[in-house]
Amino acid sequence: MKESHIQKFNTVYQSSDCYYGQELRPEFTDYFANQNLAGMQALDLGCGEGRYTLYLAEKRCHVTAIDRTPAGIFKLRSTAQKLQLPVAASVLDIADFTFNKNQFDIIVAATVLDHLADGLRQRTIDSIQSALKPGGILYVNVFTVSDPGYIVKQQAASEVSVSGVSDTAFCMEYYYKPDELKLHFQDLTHLYYYEGIEEDLSHGQPHHHGWACLLAQKP
Ligand SMILES: C[S@@+](CC[C@H](N)C(=O)[O-])C[C@H]1O[C@@H](n2cnc3c(N)ncnc32)[C@H](O)[C@@H]1O
């Protein structure tokens, strides 16, 4: 992960209690709300301040959470410790994480694949599918070419604040094309798939995001 991106995320995570808010995507909570996750093993890649990790850990799921930005991990560790939740949180680049085969019941990658450079992104997609146990669940979401940040990137705008665009948009490495996320995970059984544009009022100026969201199960 680039040093300038780590610094940006460090700054935003230090700027508020919960920079991206505590709200999770509805398809995620709808799916897990009534499930008993006690004792299961989950992995949250690019966990940030850990909103997905905390939700799963509150259900007594053991969560391995990694992120390269120290401020997010420090915050997550301190919350998990206070609430005595089963969370192992590490400051670690995804490039340096060892994925073992059939290790996790649940893997979450929420707006992180789109932050990875090309080679690492494809390796991570392959590693996620290998690291899921048969029957395991993947939740992944990414930003798409419908995102206003994509248009700004096309115009070669740099680290300037542009109205209507997320203030962390310059940290994006890639925007997904229509159906691309679905195709990358075509060997899994798709339980839910969505692409659309939504307003985001959780941080910075009001802005929109083009989303692709997938919930899938390893056969
Ligand atoms: C948009 S934030 C999403 C955070 C969290 N998943 C959420 O939904 O609240 C993207 C996160 O990915 C992390 N990240 C980006 N590239 C990474 C990498 N190569 N290794 C580890 N973390 C990375 C960033 O530090 C940042 O916290």
The ligand as an SDF file (V2000), in Angstrom:
LIG
                    3D

 27 29  0  0  0  0  0  0  0  0999 V2000
  -12.3800    2.3630    2.2340 C   0  0  0  0  0  0  0  0  0  0  0  0
  -11.5260    1.7130    3.6090 S   0  0  0  0  0  0  0  0  0  0  0  0
  -12.6620    0.4340    4.1080 C   0  0  0  0  0  0  0  0  0  0  0  0
  -12.4960    0.0410    5.5550 C   0  0  0  0  0  0  0  0  0  0  0  0
  -13.4460   -1.0380    6.0570 C   0  0  0  0  0  0  0  0  0  0  0  0
  -13.3780   -2.2520    5.2520 N   0  0  0  0  0  0  0  0  0  0  0  0
  -14.8650   -0.5180    6.1250 C   0  0  0  0  0  0  0  0  0  0  0  0
  -15.6900   -0.8930    5.2710 O   0  0  0  0  0  0  0  0  0  0  0  0
  -15.1430    0.2720    7.0280 O   0  0  0  0  0  0  0  0  0  0  0  0
  -10.2050    0.7930    2.8440 C   0  0  0  0  0  0  0  0  0  0  0  0
   -9.2210    0.2050    3.8530 C   0  0  0  0  0  0  0  0  0  0  0  0
   -8.3540   -0.7100    3.1810 O   0  0  0  0  0  0  0  0  0  0  0  0
   -7.0630   -0.5720    3.7400 C   0  0  0  0  0  0  0  0  0  0  0  0
   -6.0890   -1.0700    2.7580 N   0  0  0  0  0  0  0  0  0  0  0  0
   -5.9130   -0.6270    1.4900 C   0  0  0  0  0  0  0  0  0  0  0  0
   -4.9210   -1.3160    0.8890 N   0  0  0  0  0  0  0  0  0  0  0  0
   -4.4710   -2.2260    1.7990 C   0  0  0  0  0  0  0  0  0  0  0  0
   -3.4630   -3.2270    1.7680 C   0  0  0  0  0  0  0  0  0  0  0  0
   -2.7140   -3.4250    0.6880 N   0  0  0  0  0  0  0  0  0  0  0  0
   -3.2700   -3.9730    2.8820 N   0  0  0  0  0  0  0  0  0  0  0  0
   -4.0180   -3.7610    3.9900 C   0  0  0  0  0  0  0  0  0  0  0  0
   -4.9790   -2.8280    4.0810 N   0  0  0  0  0  0  0  0  0  0  0  0
   -5.2110   -2.0650    2.9930 C   0  0  0  0  0  0  0  0  0  0  0  0
   -6.9380    0.9030    4.0590 C   0  0  0  0  0  0  0  0  0  0  0  0
   -5.9470    1.1440    5.0300 O   0  0  0  0  0  0  0  0  0  0  0  0
   -8.3500    1.2420    4.5370 C   0  0  0  0  0  0  0  0  0  0  0  0
   -8.4570    1.1110    5.9220 O   0  0  0  0  0  0  0  0  0  0  0  0
  1  2  1  0
  2  3  1  0
  2 10  1  0
  3  4  1  0
  4  5  1  0
  5  6  1  0
  5  7  1  0
  7  8  2  0
  7  9  1  0
 10 11  1  0
 11 12  1  0
 11 26  1  0
 12 13  1  0
 13 14  1  0
 13 24  1  0
 14 15  1  0
 14 23  1  0
 15 16  2  0
 16 17  1  0
 17 18  1  0
 17 23  2  0
 18 19  1  0
 18 20  2  0
 20 21  1  0
 21 22  2  0
 22 23  1  0
 24 25  1  0
 24 26  1  0
 26 27  1  0
M  CHG  2   2   1   9  -1
M  END
$$$$
